[in-house]
Amino acid sequence: MADQIPKTTRSYYFPALGSYTNLTLQTTDIPSIKAAHVLVKVHAVSLQYRDLIIASNNYPATIEPDNLVPCSDMAGEVVAIGSDVIRWNVGDRVCANFCTDHLDGDIDADIFNTALSAGQQGVLTEYRTFNDYSLVKIPDHLSYEEASTLPCAGLTAYNALMGPRPVKAGDSVLVLGTGGVSIFGLQLAVASGATVIATSSSDAKLAIAKKLGATYTINYNTTPDWDKEVLRLTDGRGVDHILEVGGPGTLEKSISAARYAGSIHMIGFVAQNQFAPMDFIVACMRKTIFLRGIAIGSVAQFKSMNRLLQAHPESTRPVIDKVFSFEEAIDAYVHLESQKHVGKVVIRVVTA
């Protein structure tokens, strides 16, 4: 068996941050496998908006490693295990959790610093070792490409909707846009029996959201006061849950669209307009908004999410916009930055 373990791996890295065009391919030695480590052949990697802002050196957290290997979301195959590993076997299909030490419960600073592609090297590589406890089994019905979308986009949406105030049948959920987290949120909310309202600047993207189960759609270009339309669609009540991926540019309208004591799940900041902090504070207090920051999720939540996906295998199947080859990694970043995608952009690392 030892003769079959690869000695080297090809990976992408950033000799300098500033642009994804700086991505450079390298070949490095694979370190010897420690007793509690698992060596994984990476089959697929999915991209996040986070990968763009890390590449541009605008990430609002410290990037620890030099010569950073990017990306946090992978799916792969166990090819070797350390002497103390009992929970995994060669051939198992796995994903790594986003923060590799977030096993259960609340996150803290030490756990946050184990985030892939920030606190430690990322996963845009052919082979990588992981602590055995940081891996999660892939649902049998998903391909490697589909499973690679789960660690960040899928689990973020799950943590938002199934956290301390879980969505329930009859609730209303607003998802902003049709990116990876929003599409997963749409699917998970529909699978839970909620009514979903989806927004986008594209009628073509909204048509896809409709096919995935959205009851209502709003084009925010043709309906700039989309918060008022949300209130109209909910008979003035507002929605129970909002997946807030816009941040400064959308939060004011999200507060307006939420019901009194509704939940706004703070996930991203892709919309960059500003409004006065005092307006934000007063509006949240007046409506007793439950405002919750989401930092992906734990291994325990990942396993729970996978059980939900297995219970609803087709309606929750990850939506992949386009798959690129390993050699086309920069093209994948270009496609993500174009915002033409619906769902996820994936890089197929190895095929065998």
C-alpha positions as a Markdown table, in Angstrom:
| # | Residue | x | y | z |
|---|---|---|---|---|
| 1 | Met | 0.0 | 0.0 | 0.0 |
| 2 | Ala | 2.8 | 2.4 | 0.8 |
| 3 | Asp | 4.1 | 2.2 | -2.7 |
| 4 | Gln | 0.8 | 3.6 | -4.0 |
| 5 | Ile | 0.9 | 6.7 | -1.8 |
| 6 | Pro | 1.9 | 9.7 | -3.9 |
| 7 | Lys | 5.0 | 11.6 | -3.0 |
| 8 | Thr | 4.2 | 14.9 | -4.5 |
| 9 | Thr | 1.2 | 17.1 | -5.2 |
| 10 | Arg | 0.4 | 19.9 | -7.7 |
| 11 | Ser | -1.3 | 22.9 | -6.1 |
| 12 | Tyr | -2.0 | 26.5 | -6.9 |
| 13 | Tyr | -0.6 | 29.2 | -4.7 |
| 14 | Phe | -0.3 | 33.0 | -4.5 |
| 15 | Pro | 3.3 | 34.2 | -4.6 |
| 16 | Ala | 1.7 | 37.5 | -3.8 |
| 17 | Leu | -1.9 | 38.5 | -3.1 |
| 18 | Gly | -3.6 | 41.3 | -5.1 |
| 19 | Ser | -5.3 | 39.4 | -8.0 |
| 20 | Tyr | -6.4 | 36.0 | -8.8 |
| 21 | Thr | -4.3 | 36.3 | -12.0 |
| 22 | Asn | -1.3 | 35.8 | -9.7 |
| 23 | Leu | -2.3 | 32.1 | -9.2 |
| 24 | Thr | 0.7 | 29.9 | -9.9 |
| 25 | Leu | 1.0 | 26.2 | -10.2 |
| 26 | Gln | 3.6 | 24.4 | -8.1 |
| 27 | Thr | 4.7 | 20.9 | -7.3 |
| 28 | Thr | 5.6 | 20.1 | -3.7 |
| 29 | Asp | 6.3 | 17.1 | -1.5 |
| 30 | Ile | 3.5 | 15.5 | 0.4 |
| 31 | Pro | 4.6 | 15.4 | 4.1 |
| 32 | Ser | 4.7 | 12.1 | 5.9 |
| 33 | Ile | 1.3 | 11.1 | 7.3 |
| 34 | Lys | 1.0 | 11.7 | 11.0 |
| 35 | Ala | -0.7 | 9.2 | 13.3 |
| 36 | Ala | -4.1 | 11.0 | 13.4 |
| 37 | His | -4.0 | 12.4 | 9.8 |
| 38 | Val | -5.8 | 11.3 | 6.7 |
| 39 | Leu | -4.4 | 11.8 | 3.2 |
| 40 | Val | -7.1 | 12.8 | 0.7 |
| 41 | Lys | -7.1 | 12.9 | -3.1 |
| 42 | Val | -9.0 | 16.1 | -3.9 |
| 43 | His | -11.5 | 15.5 | -6.7 |
| 44 | Ala | -13.3 | 18.8 | -6.8 |
| 45 | Val | -13.1 | 22.3 | -5.3 |
| 46 | Ser | -15.9 | 24.9 | -5.3 |
| 47 | Leu | -15.3 | 28.7 | -5.3 |
| 48 | Gln | -16.8 | 31.3 | -3.0 |
| 49 | Tyr | -17.0 | 35.1 | -3.1 |
| 50 | Arg | -14.5 | 34.9 | -0.2 |
| 51 | Asp | -12.0 | 33.5 | -2.7 |
| 52 | Leu | -12.2 | 36.6 | -4.8 |
| 53 | Ile | -11.6 | 39.0 | -1.8 |
| 54 | Ile | -8.8 | 36.8 | -0.5 |
| 55 | Ala | -7.1 | 36.9 | -3.9 |
| 56 | Ser | -7.5 | 40.7 | -4.1 |
| 57 | Asn | -6.0 | 41.0 | -0.6 |
| 58 | Asn | -9.2 | 42.6 | 0.8 |
| 59 | Tyr | -10.2 | 39.8 | 3.2 |
| 60 | Pro | -11.2 | 41.3 | 6.6 |
| 61 | Ala | -9.2 | 38.8 | 8.6 |
| 62 | Thr | -5.6 | 37.8 | 8.9 |
| 63 | Ile | -4.1 | 35.5 | 6.2 |
| 64 | Glu | -1.5 | 33.4 | 8.1 |
| 65 | Pro | 0.4 | 31.3 | 5.6 |
| 66 | Asp | 2.9 | 32.6 | 3.2 |
| 67 | Asn | 2.5 | 31.4 | -0.4 |
| 68 | Leu | -1.2 | 30.8 | 0.3 |
| 69 | Val | -2.9 | 27.8 | -1.3 |
| 70 | Pro | -6.4 | 29.1 | -1.9 |
| 71 | Cys | -9.9 | 27.8 | -1.5 |
| 72 | Ser | -11.8 | 26.2 | 1.4 |
| 73 | Asp | -14.3 | 23.8 | -0.1 |
| 74 | Met | -13.3 | 20.4 | -1.3 |
| 75 | Ala | -14.6 | 16.9 | -1.9 |
| 76 | Gly | -12.2 | 14.0 | -2.2 |
| 77 | Glu | -11.2 | 10.4 | -1.6 |
| 78 | Val | -9.2 | 8.9 | 1.3 |
| 79 | Val | -6.1 | 7.4 | -0.1 |
| 80 | Ala | -4.1 | 6.8 | 3.2 |
| 81 | Ile | -4.6 | 6.9 | 6.9 |
| 82 | Gly | -2.3 | 7.4 | 9.9 |
| 83 | Ser | -1.7 | 4.6 | 12.4 |
| 84 | Asp | -4.2 | 5.9 | 15.0 |
| 85 | Val | -7.1 | 6.6 | 12.6 |
| 86 | Ile | -10.1 | 4.3 | 13.1 |
| 87 | Arg | -13.0 | 6.4 | 11.8 |
| 88 | Trp | -11.9 | 6.4 | 8.1 |
| 89 | Asn | -10.9 | 3.8 | 5.5 |
| 90 | Val | -9.1 | 4.1 | 2.2 |
| 91 | Gly | -11.7 | 4.8 | -0.5 |
| 92 | Asp | -14.1 | 6.8 | 1.8 |
| 93 | Arg | -15.5 | 9.9 | 0.1 |
| 94 | Val | -15.2 | 13.0 | 2.3 |
| 95 | Cys | -15.4 | 16.7 | 2.6 |
| 96 | Ala | -13.3 | 18.8 | 5.0 |
| 97 | Asn | -15.0 | 21.2 | 7.3 |
| 98 | Phe | -14.4 | 24.9 | 6.6 |
| 99 | Cys | -12.9 | 25.6 | 10.1 |
| 100 | Thr | -11.2 | 22.3 | 10.6 |
| 101 | Asp | -11.3 | 22.4 | 14.4 |
| 102 | His | -15.0 | 23.5 | 14.7 |
| 103 | Leu | -16.4 | 20.2 | 15.9 |
| 104 | Asp | -19.6 | 21.4 | 17.7 |
| 105 | Gly | -21.0 | 24.3 | 19.6 |
| 106 | Asp | -20.0 | 27.9 | 19.4 |
| 107 | Ile | -17.0 | 29.1 | 17.5 |
| 108 | Asp | -14.1 | 30.9 | 19.3 |
| 109 | Ala | -11.0 | 32.7 | 18.1 |
| 110 | Asp | -8.8 | 29.6 | 18.1 |
| 111 | Ile | -11.4 | 27.7 | 16.1 |
| 112 | Phe | -11.8 | 30.6 | 13.7 |
| 113 | Asn | -8.1 | 30.6 | 13.1 |
| 114 | Thr | -8.3 | 27.1 | 11.6 |
| 115 | Ala | -10.3 | 28.3 | 8.6 |
| 116 | Leu | -9.0 | 26.8 | 5.4 |
| 117 | Ser | -7.3 | 29.3 | 3.0 |
| 118 | Ala | -6.8 | 31.9 | 5.8 |
| 119 | Gly | -5.7 | 30.5 | 9.1 |
| 120 | Gln | -4.1 | 27.6 | 7.2 |
| 121 | Gln | -3.4 | 26.5 | 3.7 |
| 122 | Gly | -6.4 | 25.9 | 1.4 |
| 123 | Val | -7.5 | 23.0 | -0.7 |
| 124 | Leu | -6.8 | 23.9 | -4.4 |
| 125 | Thr | -4.4 | 21.0 | -4.6 |
| 126 | Glu | -4.4 | 17.4 | -5.8 |
| 127 | Tyr | -3.6 | 15.9 | -2.4 |
| 128 | Arg | -3.9 | 17.2 | 1.2 |
| 129 | Thr | -3.7 | 15.8 | 4.7 |
| 130 | Phe | -6.3 | 16.6 | 7.3 |
| 131 | Asn | -6.9 | 15.7 | 10.9 |
| 132 | Asp | -9.2 | 12.8 | 10.9 |
| 133 | Tyr | -11.8 | 14.6 | 13.1 |
| 134 | Ser | -12.2 | 17.5 | 10.5 |
| 135 | Leu | -13.7 | 15.3 | 7.8 |
| 136 | Val | -17.3 | 14.5 | 7.0 |
| 137 | Lys | -18.7 | 11.6 | 4.9 |
| 138 | Ile | -20.2 | 12.7 | 1.5 |
| 139 | Pro | -23.8 | 11.6 | 1.0 |
| 140 | Asp | -23.9 | 8.7 | -1.4 |
| 141 | His | -26.2 | 10.3 | -3.9 |
| 142 | Leu | -23.9 | 13.2 | -4.6 |
| 143 | Ser | -21.0 | 13.4 | -7.0 |
| 144 | Tyr | -17.6 | 14.9 | -6.0 |
| 145 | Glu | -18.4 | 18.1 | -7.8 |
| 146 | Glu | -21.8 | 18.4 | -6.1 |
| 147 | Ala | -20.3 | 17.6 | -2.7 |
| 148 | Ser | -17.6 | 20.2 | -3.0 |
| 149 | Thr | -20.3 | 22.9 | -2.7 |
| 150 | Leu | -21.3 | 21.8 | 0.7 |
| 151 | Pro | -18.6 | 23.0 | 3.2 |
| 152 | Cys | -19.2 | 26.7 | 2.9 |
| 153 | Ala | -22.3 | 27.6 | 0.8 |
| 154 | Gly | -24.4 | 24.6 | 1.9 |
| 155 | Leu | -23.4 | 24.7 | 5.6 |
| 156 | Thr | -23.7 | 28.4 | 5.9 |
| 157 | Ala | -27.3 | 28.3 | 4.6 |
| 158 | Tyr | -28.0 | 25.4 | 6.9 |
| 159 | Asn | -26.6 | 27.1 | 10.0 |
| 160 | Ala | -28.6 | 30.2 | 9.2 |
| 161 | Leu | -31.9 | 28.5 | 8.8 |
| 162 | Met | -31.5 | 25.6 | 11.3 |
| 163 | Gly | -29.6 | 27.5 | 14.1 |
| 164 | Pro | -31.1 | 28.7 | 17.4 |
| 165 | Arg | -34.4 | 29.8 | 15.7 |
| 166 | Pro | -34.9 | 27.1 | 13.1 |
| 167 | Val | -37.1 | 27.6 | 10.1 |
| 168 | Lys | -40.3 | 25.6 | 10.2 |
| 169 | Ala | -43.2 | 24.8 | 7.9 |
| 170 | Gly | -45.3 | 27.9 | 7.2 |
| 171 | Asp | -42.4 | 30.3 | 7.7 |
| 172 | Ser | -41.4 | 32.8 | 5.0 |
| 173 | Val | -37.8 | 33.1 | 3.9 |
| 174 | Leu | -36.2 | 35.9 | 1.8 |
| 175 | Val | -33.0 | 35.0 | -0.1 |
| 176 | Leu | -31.0 | 37.8 | -1.7 |
| 177 | Gly | -29.6 | 36.9 | -5.1 |
| 178 | Thr | -28.9 | 33.6 | -6.7 |
| 179 | Gly | -25.4 | 32.8 | -5.6 |
| 180 | Gly | -24.3 | 29.6 | -3.8 |
| 181 | Val | -25.5 | 30.4 | -0.3 |
| 182 | Ser | -28.8 | 31.9 | -1.5 |
| 183 | Ile | -29.6 | 29.0 | -3.7 |
| 184 | Phe | -28.9 | 26.5 | -1.0 |
| 185 | Gly | -31.0 | 28.6 | 1.4 |
| 186 | Leu | -33.9 | 28.5 | -1.1 |
| 187 | Gln | -33.7 | 24.7 | -1.4 |
| 188 | Leu | -33.4 | 24.0 | 2.3 |
| 189 | Ala | -36.2 | 26.4 | 3.1 |
| 190 | Val | -38.5 | 24.8 | 0.5 |
| 191 | Ala | -37.6 | 21.3 | 1.8 |
| 192 | Ser | -38.6 | 22.5 | 5.3 |
| 193 | Gly | -42.0 | 23.7 | 4.1 |
| 194 | Ala | -41.3 | 27.4 | 4.1 |
| 195 | Thr | -42.5 | 30.0 | 1.5 |
| 196 | Val | -39.5 | 31.5 | -0.3 |
| 197 | Ile | -39.1 | 34.9 | -1.9 |
| 198 | Ala | -36.0 | 35.3 | -4.1 |
| 199 | Thr | -34.5 | 38.5 | -5.5 |
| 200 | Ser | -32.1 | 39.0 | -8.4 |
| 201 | Ser | -31.3 | 41.6 | -11.1 |
| 202 | Ser | -31.9 | 39.0 | -13.8 |
| 203 | Asp | -35.3 | 37.6 | -14.8 |
| 204 | Ala | -33.5 | 34.5 | -16.3 |
| 205 | Lys | -31.9 | 33.8 | -12.9 |
| 206 | Leu | -35.3 | 34.3 | -11.2 |
| 207 | Ala | -36.8 | 31.8 | -13.5 |
| 208 | Ile | -34.3 | 29.2 | -12.2 |
| 209 | Ala | -35.2 | 30.2 | -8.7 |
| 210 | Lys | -38.9 | 29.6 | -9.5 |
| 211 | Lys | -38.0 | 26.1 | -10.8 |
| 212 | Leu | -36.2 | 25.4 | -7.6 |
| 213 | Gly | -39.3 | 26.2 | -5.5 |
| 214 | Ala | -39.4 | 29.9 | -4.9 |
| 215 | Thr | -43.0 | 31.0 | -4.5 |
| 216 | Tyr | -42.3 | 34.7 | -5.3 |
| 217 | Thr | -39.5 | 36.4 | -7.2 |
| 218 | Ile | -38.5 | 40.1 | -7.3 |
| 219 | Asn | -36.2 | 41.8 | -9.8 |
| 220 | Tyr | -34.6 | 44.5 | -7.8 |
| 221 | Asn | -33.6 | 46.5 | -10.9 |
| 222 | Thr | -37.2 | 46.9 | -12.0 |
| 223 | Thr | -38.5 | 47.0 | -8.4 |
| 224 | Pro | -35.8 | 48.9 | -6.5 |
| 225 | Asp | -38.1 | 49.2 | -3.4 |
| 226 | Trp | -38.0 | 45.4 | -3.1 |
| 227 | Asp | -38.6 | 45.6 | 0.7 |
| 228 | Lys | -42.0 | 47.2 | 0.1 |
| 229 | Glu | -42.8 | 44.4 | -2.3 |
| 230 | Val | -41.8 | 41.8 | 0.3 |
| 231 | Leu | -44.2 | 43.5 | 2.7 |
| 232 | Arg | -47.0 | 43.4 | 0.1 |
| 233 | Leu | -46.4 | 39.7 | -0.6 |
| 234 | Thr | -46.6 | 38.9 | 3.1 |
| 235 | Asp | -49.7 | 41.1 | 3.8 |
| 236 | Gly | -47.6 | 43.6 | 5.7 |
| 237 | Arg | -46.2 | 41.1 | 8.2 |
| 238 | Gly | -42.7 | 40.8 | 6.7 |
| 239 | Val | -40.6 | 37.6 | 6.5 |
| 240 | Asp | -39.4 | 35.3 | 9.3 |
| 241 | His | -35.9 | 34.7 | 8.0 |
| 242 | Ile | -33.6 | 36.7 | 5.6 |
| 243 | Leu | -30.3 | 35.3 | 4.2 |
| 244 | Glu | -28.5 | 38.7 | 4.1 |
| 245 | Val | -25.5 | 38.4 | 1.7 |
| 246 | Gly | -25.4 | 42.0 | 0.6 |
| 247 | Gly | -24.4 | 43.7 | 3.8 |
| 248 | Pro | -24.1 | 47.5 | 3.7 |
| 249 | Gly | -26.0 | 47.9 | 0.5 |
| 250 | Thr | -29.0 | 45.8 | 1.4 |
| 251 | Leu | -29.2 | 45.6 | 5.2 |
| 252 | Glu | -31.5 | 48.7 | 5.6 |
| 253 | Lys | -34.1 | 47.2 | 3.2 |
| 254 | Ser | -33.7 | 43.8 | 4.9 |
| 255 | Ile | -34.6 | 45.3 | 8.2 |
| 256 | Ser | -37.6 | 46.9 | 6.6 |
| 257 | Ala | -38.7 | 43.5 | 5.0 |
| 258 | Ala | -38.3 | 41.5 | 8.2 |
| 259 | Arg | -41.2 | 40.9 | 10.5 |
| 260 | Tyr | -41.1 | 42.2 | 14.0 |
| 261 | Ala | -38.8 | 39.9 | 15.9 |
| 262 | Gly | -37.7 | 38.3 | 12.6 |
| 263 | Ser | -34.2 | 36.8 | 12.0 |
| 264 | Ile | -31.6 | 38.4 | 9.7 |
| 265 | His | -28.7 | 36.1 | 9.1 |
| 266 | Met | -25.6 | 38.1 | 8.3 |
| 267 | Ile | -23.6 | 36.2 | 5.7 |
| 268 | Gly | -21.9 | 38.5 | 3.3 |
| 269 | Phe | -21.1 | 42.0 | 2.1 |
| 270 | Val | -21.3 | 41.9 | -1.7 |
| 271 | Ala | -23.3 | 45.2 | -1.9 |
| 272 | Gln | -21.2 | 48.1 | -0.8 |
| 273 | Asn | -23.5 | 51.1 | -0.3 |
| 274 | Gln | -23.6 | 52.6 | 3.2 |
| 275 | Phe | -26.3 | 53.9 | 5.5 |
| 276 | Ala | -26.0 | 55.6 | 8.9 |
| 277 | Pro | -25.1 | 53.3 | 11.9 |
| 278 | Met | -27.7 | 55.0 | 14.1 |
| 279 | Asp | -30.4 | 54.2 | 11.6 |
| 280 | Phe | -29.4 | 50.6 | 11.7 |
| 281 | Ile | -29.3 | 50.5 | 15.5 |
| 282 | Val | -32.7 | 52.2 | 16.0 |
| 283 | Ala | -34.4 | 50.1 | 13.3 |
| 284 | Cys | -33.2 | 46.8 | 14.8 |
| 285 | Met | -34.3 | 48.0 | 18.3 |
| 286 | Arg | -37.7 | 49.2 | 17.1 |
| 287 | Lys | -38.5 | 45.9 | 15.4 |
| 288 | Thr | -36.6 | 43.7 | 17.9 |
| 289 | Ile | -34.7 | 42.1 | 15.1 |
| 290 | Phe | -32.7 | 39.0 | 15.8 |
| 291 | Leu | -29.4 | 39.8 | 13.9 |
| 292 | Arg | -27.0 | 36.9 | 13.8 |
| 293 | Gly | -23.6 | 36.6 | 12.2 |
| 294 | Ile | -22.9 | 33.3 | 10.5 |
| 295 | Ala | -19.4 | 31.8 | 10.4 |
| 296 | Ile | -20.1 | 28.7 | 8.4 |
| 297 | Gly | -20.8 | 25.8 | 10.8 |
| 298 | Ser | -19.5 | 22.8 | 12.7 |
| 299 | Val | -18.7 | 19.2 | 11.9 |
| 300 | Ala | -21.8 | 18.2 | 13.9 |
| 301 | Gln | -24.0 | 20.6 | 11.8 |
| 302 | Phe | -22.4 | 19.4 | 8.6 |
| 303 | Lys | -23.5 | 15.8 | 9.5 |
| 304 | Ser | -27.0 | 17.0 | 10.4 |
| 305 | Met | -27.2 | 18.9 | 7.0 |
| 306 | Asn | -26.2 | 15.8 | 5.2 |
| 307 | Arg | -29.0 | 13.9 | 6.8 |
| 308 | Leu | -31.4 | 16.5 | 5.5 |
| 309 | Leu | -30.0 | 16.3 | 2.0 |
| 310 | Gln | -30.4 | 12.5 | 2.1 |
| 311 | Ala | -34.0 | 12.9 | 3.2 |
| 312 | His | -34.7 | 15.2 | 0.2 |
| 313 | Pro | -32.1 | 14.0 | -2.4 |
| 314 | Glu | -33.5 | 15.7 | -5.5 |
| 315 | Ser | -35.0 | 19.0 | -4.2 |
| 316 | Thr | -31.8 | 19.8 | -2.3 |
| 317 | Arg | -29.3 | 18.6 | -5.0 |
| 318 | Pro | -26.6 | 21.3 | -5.3 |
| 319 | Val | -26.9 | 23.6 | -8.3 |
| 320 | Ile | -23.7 | 23.8 | -10.3 |
| 321 | Asp | -23.4 | 26.5 | -12.9 |
| 322 | Lys | -20.2 | 25.4 | -14.5 |
| 323 | Val | -17.3 | 23.0 | -13.9 |
| 324 | Phe | -13.7 | 24.0 | -14.9 |
| 325 | Ser | -10.7 | 21.7 | -15.2 |
| 326 | Phe | -7.7 | 22.1 | -12.8 |
| 327 | Glu | -5.7 | 23.8 | -15.5 |
| 328 | Glu | -8.6 | 26.3 | -16.0 |
| 329 | Ala | -8.5 | 27.5 | -12.4 |
| 330 | Ile | -8.0 | 31.2 | -13.3 |
| 331 | Asp | -10.9 | 30.9 | -15.8 |
| 332 | Ala | -13.1 | 29.7 | -12.9 |
| 333 | Tyr | -12.3 | 32.8 | -10.9 |
| 334 | Val | -13.1 | 35.0 | -13.9 |
| 335 | His | -16.5 | 33.3 | -14.3 |
| 336 | Leu | -17.2 | 33.7 | -10.6 |
| 337 | Glu | -16.3 | 37.4 | -10.7 |
| 338 | Ser | -18.6 | 37.9 | -13.7 |
| 339 | Gln | -21.6 | 37.1 | -11.5 |
| 340 | Lys | -23.2 | 35.4 | -14.5 |
| 341 | His | -23.6 | 32.2 | -12.5 |
| 342 | Val | -26.5 | 30.7 | -10.6 |
| 343 | Gly | -25.4 | 28.4 | -7.8 |
| 344 | Lys | -21.8 | 27.2 | -7.7 |
| 345 | Val | -18.7 | 27.4 | -9.8 |
| 346 | Val | -16.6 | 24.2 | -9.4 |
| 347 | Ile | -13.0 | 23.2 | -10.4 |
| 348 | Arg | -12.5 | 19.5 | -11.1 |
| 349 | Val | -9.1 | 18.7 | -9.7 |
| 350 | Val | -8.6 | 15.0 | -10.6 |
| 351 | Thr | -10.8 | 12.7 | -12.5 |
| 352 | Ala | -9.5 | 9.2 | -11.6 |
